[in-house]
Amino acid sequence: MVRFENVGMRYGLGPEILRDISFTLDAGSFHLLTGPSGAGKTSLLKLIYLAERPCRGAISMFGRDIATTPRDELPALRRRIGVVFQEFRLLDHLTVFDNVSLPRRVMGESEGHYRAEVEELLSWVGLGNRLNAKPATLSGGEKQRVAIARAVVAKPELLLADEPTGNVDPEIGGRIMRLFIELNKLGTCVMIATHDTRIMERVPASRIYRLAEGKLTVAKAHEFMAEAKRA
Amino acid sequence: MSRSSGLMPAESASGATLHTIVAVMSFLACLALGFVLTLGRLASEWTEGLSGSVTVQLLPSAQISADDQVKEALRLVKNWPGVFSARALSRADAEKMLEPWLGQGNVLQDLPVPQLIEVTLQPGPVELEGLGRALSDGVPGAHLDDHQRWNAELAAFATSSEAVGWSVLLLITAATLAIVIFATQAGLQAHREIVEVVHMIGARDVFIANEFQRHFLWLGVRGGIIGLVLAAVTLVGSSFLMDSREAPVGAQYLPQFVSSPLHYTWLLLVPVMMGLIAMWTARFTVLRVLGRMP
C-alpha cells in the first residue's frame, strides 16, 4: 500500500531532517511511530499524506509512483487517506457536523447520503449533542475527537494519526483506540505517531517504527516493548 | 452540512474591508460612467439640434424698412427647397434668449438686437450656400447663419469632454481592478488555512476555486450594489436639485445626469463587473496558491 525507498526530506534549503527512510505499510496492518520530539514524526506523516515532497528517494502510494503521478491525480489518492492532524486543523467557522462531513462533501456526496453516518459517528466519539457547536466552543479533547471523526468518516484505506490521544482522558482515549482497532479490522491500514506507551501496550501493532536523528528503525512490537520495559 | 453553508466564512474582517472598498470604487465608477453617458447624450443633442435648423440675422439697413426686410426674407426662405418652416422671432423672444446673460431690466431695450428668423429644415441635404447668397443679394442686411462654426466647436468640445470622461473612467477602472485584486488577495491570505485543510483532505483545485470564487463573486456584487445605489441617489438628487426653484441661478441650464433607462442599464453593469473582477481574482489567486502545493 505504501512503500518508501531511501527517502530523504528537507524544508527549503535546510538540512535533511529525514534520511534514507525505507519501509512498507501493507493493507490491514497496524503501525506505531515513535521517537523524541523534533525527530521528524510529523514530517514523515506529511510525506505519507502527500503534503510534502521528498528531496530524494522513491515513494509509492496505492501502487502509484508519486514522482510520476500527475498533480491532478493526487486528490484521488489523498481521499484514500484519513489524517488526524496534531493541531487538529478544524475550520473555525464551520459547525462540528460540517467539519466532520467535509471529506464526504469534497467527494461530491449529498448531505442526505452521509448525514446519518456522520451523526452516528459523532455519537460514537461522544459528541452527539455538539453537532452544531463551533470549534471555538469545544475543549481540546472535543476538538481532537472532531478531528478523528473527520479523518475516519470517509472510511479511508490508510489512517494516519499524529498524537491522537494527547489531549483526551484515558476513557475517551480508550474509545478512540478501539475505533482505530475496529477500522483496522475492517481493512484500514493504521499508523499512529505517539509518545504514549499505554497505546503501545493496548494496540495490536505489527511493527513499531522509531525515528531518531532523521533515521528510521523498525522493531517487532513485542521486542520494542521488552526493550522499553528494560530501559 | 447544508449546501448553503459554504467553505468560506460568511462574515470576516477582510470581507468587510473588501465590501467597503468595492462599494467606494463602484460609486466612483458609476459617477464617471454617468458623466461620460451624459456628455455623449449632450454631444448628440447639440449636434442634432444645430444641424436641423439655421438662423437668418437681419441687421438694420438704410436701403429697406425693418418690416419689409422681414417680409422679404421670410418669403425667400419659405420658398427655398428643403425648408420646413420659418418664423420671425419677436423682440420678446430675443430678449428672453438674452435674459440668462444680461438679466432682466431695461438694458435690452437700448441694445441694437438684430431681428432673427428661425428656420427649420427638412431632413436631408439643403442647398444652404445658395440660400445664403440669395438672402445677401435679395435682402439688404440679411445674413444666414448655418451654425457650422458653433456646430464644429460644440462637437469638438463635446468630443474632448467625452474623451476626458472616458479617460477618468478608465483610470477608475484600473484603480478599481488593482484595489479589488489587492483586497481579494489579502482576504484569501486570511483564509489560507481553509485552502490547505481542504486540499489535504482530497479536494480538487477546481472544487476549492469554485467555493472561493462564489464567495467573492457575491461579495463583489454586494459591494457594487451599495456603490451603485449611492451613485444613483447622488445623480438623481443632483438632477432634482438643478430643476428645483431653490437651485442657484443658471443651474437649470446644466445638463441632467443620466436621463434615460438605457443609461441606468449601463450603470447596472458596474456591480456585475465588480463581482466578476473579485470572482476572477479569487479564482486566479487560489489556483496559484494551490499550484505551489504538492
Contacts between the chains, C-beta under 8 A, distances in Angstrom:
chain1	res1	chain2	res2	distance
A	49	B	200	6.7
A	50	B	294	5.8
A	51	B	200	5.8
A	51	B	293	7.8
A	51	B	294	6.6
A	52	B	294	6.4
A	53	B	294	5.0
A	71	B	294	7.6
A	72	B	204	7.3
A	72	B	205	7.5
A	74	B	294	7.0
A	75	B	202	4.8
A	75	B	203	6.4
A	75	B	204	4.8
A	75	B	205	8.0
A	76	B	202	7.3
A	78	B	200	6.7
A	78	B	201	6.8
A	78	B	202	3.8
A	79	B	201	7.6
A	79	B	202	3.6
A	81	B	202	7.8
A	83	B	200	6.6
A	83	B	201	7.4
A	89	B	193	7.1
A	89	B	196	7.8
A	89	B	197	5.0
A	89	B	200	7.9
A	91	B	7	7.4
A	91	B	193	7.5
A	91	B	194	5.9
A	91	B	197	6.3
A	93	B	8	7.9
A	93	B	9	3.8
A	93	B	10	7.5
A	94	B	1	7.7
A	94	B	5	7.0
A	94	B	7	7.8
A	95	B	5	7.9
A	97	B	1	6.5
A	98	B	1	4.4
A	98	B	5	6.0
A	101	B	1	4.8
A	102	B	1	7.5
A	102	B	197	8.0
A	102	B	198	7.0
A	102	B	201	6.1
A	103	B	201	4.9
A	103	B	202	6.7
A	105	B	1	5.6
A	106	B	198	6.6
A	106	B	201	5.8
A	106	B	202	5.6
A	106	B	203	4.3
A	106	B	207	6.4
A	107	B	202	7.3
A	111	B	1	5.7
A	111	B	2	6.6
A	111	B	3	6.8
A	150	B	201	7.5
